[in-house]
Amino acid sequence: MITAFDTIEKHRDARYTYADYYAIQDDKRYEVHEGELMMVPAPVTYHQRISRKIECIINDFVTENDLGEVFYAPTDVVLADDVVVQPDILFISKERAAIIGEKAIMGAPDLIVEILSPSSTYSDTVRKKGFYQRYGVREYWLVFPEEKAIEVLTLEGGLYKELDSAKDEGKVRSKILNGLEVDIKDVF
């Protein structure tokens, strides 16, 4: 059995690829950020409650309107050979279903939702946001559990612009999933 420790020893000065990542056979969660293997801790229960609520709202909308497929963590998303992430929630439109592989999503989803935790704030708001922007994720939701807030970013001219946000009360809307509105009270 190949463990993360074995691959770290093998690749001490090398960059990880999707093949290296996929060869790890332990039960921990990892991502690859520009060749660097990152261990991803399991989320806390409050995070999972929020994730479940948002996933159900989005999935119900997508299913009712026959728009595509919704996936949730842990689902590997291979943005590049050296960038593999596991977003909390992701949506892929029917028109882009070809990127759904047997083992992973092989390309940028149409929409990604990341729910921040103290250990993931920098990664989600800077590193992963940069990856998602660079590789063409058309809509990115940042969910801030402690603030009871959601920010919706859309890709315009290669850069993220804020489309909508709400804190404590109100609704956020999606551009990609036209007609979807999420009430903050239904999430937190």
Secondary structure as a PSIPRED ss2 file (coil, helix, strand):
# PSIPRED VFORMAT (PSIPRED V4.0)

   1 M C   1.000  0.000  0.000
   2 I C   1.000  0.000  0.000
   3 T C   1.000  0.000  0.000
   4 A H   0.000  1.000  0.000
   5 F H   0.000  1.000  0.000
   6 D H   0.000  1.000  0.000
   7 T H   0.000  1.000  0.000
   8 I H   0.000  1.000  0.000
   9 E H   0.000  1.000  0.000
  10 K H   0.000  1.000  0.000
  11 H C   1.000  0.000  0.000
  12 R C   1.000  0.000  0.000
  13 D C   1.000  0.000  0.000
  14 A C   1.000  0.000  0.000
  15 R C   1.000  0.000  0.000
  16 Y C   1.000  0.000  0.000
  17 T C   1.000  0.000  0.000
  18 Y H   0.000  1.000  0.000
  19 A H   0.000  1.000  0.000
  20 D H   0.000  1.000  0.000
  21 Y H   0.000  1.000  0.000
  22 Y H   0.000  1.000  0.000
  23 A H   0.000  1.000  0.000
  24 I C   1.000  0.000  0.000
  25 Q C   1.000  0.000  0.000
  26 D C   1.000  0.000  0.000
  27 D C   1.000  0.000  0.000
  28 K C   1.000  0.000  0.000
  29 R E   0.000  0.000  1.000
  30 Y E   0.000  0.000  1.000
  31 E E   0.000  0.000  1.000
  32 V E   0.000  0.000  1.000
  33 H E   0.000  0.000  1.000
  34 E C   1.000  0.000  0.000
  35 G C   1.000  0.000  0.000
  36 E E   0.000  0.000  1.000
  37 L E   0.000  0.000  1.000
  38 M E   0.000  0.000  1.000
  39 M E   0.000  0.000  1.000
  40 V E   0.000  0.000  1.000
  41 P C   1.000  0.000  0.000
  42 A C   1.000  0.000  0.000
  43 P C   1.000  0.000  0.000
  44 V C   1.000  0.000  0.000
  45 T H   0.000  1.000  0.000
  46 Y H   0.000  1.000  0.000
  47 H H   0.000  1.000  0.000
  48 Q H   0.000  1.000  0.000
  49 R H   0.000  1.000  0.000
  50 I H   0.000  1.000  0.000
  51 S H   0.000  1.000  0.000
  52 R H   0.000  1.000  0.000
  53 K H   0.000  1.000  0.000
  54 I H   0.000  1.000  0.000
  55 E H   0.000  1.000  0.000
  56 C H   0.000  1.000  0.000
  57 I H   0.000  1.000  0.000
  58 I H   0.000  1.000  0.000
  59 N H   0.000  1.000  0.000
  60 D H   0.000  1.000  0.000
  61 F H   0.000  1.000  0.000
  62 V H   0.000  1.000  0.000
  63 T H   0.000  1.000  0.000
  64 E H   0.000  1.000  0.000
  65 N C   1.000  0.000  0.000
  66 D C   1.000  0.000  0.000
  67 L C   1.000  0.000  0.000
  68 G E   0.000  0.000  1.000
  69 E E   0.000  0.000  1.000
  70 V E   0.000  0.000  1.000
  71 F E   0.000  0.000  1.000
  72 Y E   0.000  0.000  1.000
  73 A C   1.000  0.000  0.000
  74 P C   1.000  0.000  0.000
  75 T C   1.000  0.000  0.000
  76 D C   1.000  0.000  0.000
  77 V E   0.000  0.000  1.000
  78 V E   0.000  0.000  1.000
  79 L E   0.000  0.000  1.000
  80 A E   0.000  0.000  1.000
  81 D C   1.000  0.000  0.000
  82 D C   1.000  0.000  0.000
  83 V E   0.000  0.000  1.000
  84 V E   0.000  0.000  1.000
  85 V E   0.000  0.000  1.000
  86 Q C   1.000  0.000  0.000
  87 P C   1.000  0.000  0.000
  88 D C   1.000  0.000  0.000
  89 I E   0.000  0.000  1.000
  90 L E   0.000  0.000  1.000
  91 F E   0.000  0.000  1.000
  92 I E   0.000  0.000  1.000
  93 S E   0.000  0.000  1.000
  94 K H   0.000  1.000  0.000
  95 E H   0.000  1.000  0.000
  96 R H   0.000  1.000  0.000
  97 A H   0.000  1.000  0.000
  98 A H   0.000  1.000  0.000
  99 I H   0.000  1.000  0.000
 100 I E   0.000  0.000  1.000
 101 G C   1.000  0.000  0.000
 102 E C   1.000  0.000  0.000
 103 K C   1.000  0.000  0.000
 104 A C   1.000  0.000  0.000
 105 I E   0.000  0.000  1.000
 106 M C   1.000  0.000  0.000
 107 G C   1.000  0.000  0.000
 108 A C   1.000  0.000  0.000
 109 P C   1.000  0.000  0.000
 110 D C   1.000  0.000  0.000
 111 L E   0.000  0.000  1.000
 112 I E   0.000  0.000  1.000
 113 V E   0.000  0.000  1.000
 114 E E   0.000  0.000  1.000
 115 I E   0.000  0.000  1.000
 116 L C   1.000  0.000  0.000
 117 S C   1.000  0.000  0.000
 118 P C   1.000  0.000  0.000
 119 S C   1.000  0.000  0.000
 120 S C   1.000  0.000  0.000
 121 T H   0.000  1.000  0.000
 122 Y H   0.000  1.000  0.000
 123 S H   0.000  1.000  0.000
 124 D H   0.000  1.000  0.000
 125 T H   0.000  1.000  0.000
 126 V H   0.000  1.000  0.000
 127 R H   0.000  1.000  0.000
 128 K H   0.000  1.000  0.000
 129 K H   0.000  1.000  0.000
 130 G H   0.000  1.000  0.000
 131 F H   0.000  1.000  0.000
 132 Y H   0.000  1.000  0.000
 133 Q H   0.000  1.000  0.000
 134 R H   0.000  1.000  0.000
 135 Y H   0.000  1.000  0.000
 136 G C   1.000  0.000  0.000
 137 V C   1.000  0.000  0.000
 138 R C   1.000  0.000  0.000
 139 E E   0.000  0.000  1.000
 140 Y E   0.000  0.000  1.000
 141 W E   0.000  0.000  1.000
 142 L E   0.000  0.000  1.000
 143 V E   0.000  0.000  1.000
 144 F E   0.000  0.000  1.000
 145 P C   1.000  0.000  0.000
 146 E C   1.000  0.000  0.000
 147 E C   1.000  0.000  0.000
 148 K C   1.000  0.000  0.000
 149 A E   0.000  0.000  1.000
 150 I E   0.000  0.000  1.000
 151 E E   0.000  0.000  1.000
 152 V E   0.000  0.000  1.000
 153 L E   0.000  0.000  1.000
 154 T E   0.000  0.000  1.000
 155 L E   0.000  0.000  1.000
 156 E E   0.000  0.000  1.000
 157 G C   1.000  0.000  0.000
 158 G C   1.000  0.000  0.000
 159 L E   0.000  0.000  1.000
 160 Y E   0.000  0.000  1.000
 161 K E   0.000  0.000  1.000
 162 E E   0.000  0.000  1.000
 163 L E   0.000  0.000  1.000
 164 D E   0.000  0.000  1.000
 165 S E   0.000  0.000  1.000
 166 A E   0.000  0.000  1.000
 167 K E   0.000  0.000  1.000
 168 D C   1.000  0.000  0.000
 169 E C   1.000  0.000  0.000
 170 G C   1.000  0.000  0.000
 171 K E   0.000  0.000  1.000
 172 V E   0.000  0.000  1.000
 173 R E   0.000  0.000  1.000
 174 S C   1.000  0.000  0.000
 175 K C   1.000  0.000  0.000
 176 I C   1.000  0.000  0.000
 177 L C   1.000  0.000  0.000
 178 N C   1.000  0.000  0.000
 179 G C   1.000  0.000  0.000
 180 L C   1.000  0.000  0.000
 181 E E   0.000  0.000  1.000
 182 V E   0.000  0.000  1.000
 183 D E   0.000  0.000  1.000
 184 I H   0.000  1.000  0.000
 185 K H   0.000  1.000  0.000
 186 D H   0.000  1.000  0.000
 187 V C   1.000  0.000  0.000
 188 F C   1.000  0.000  0.000
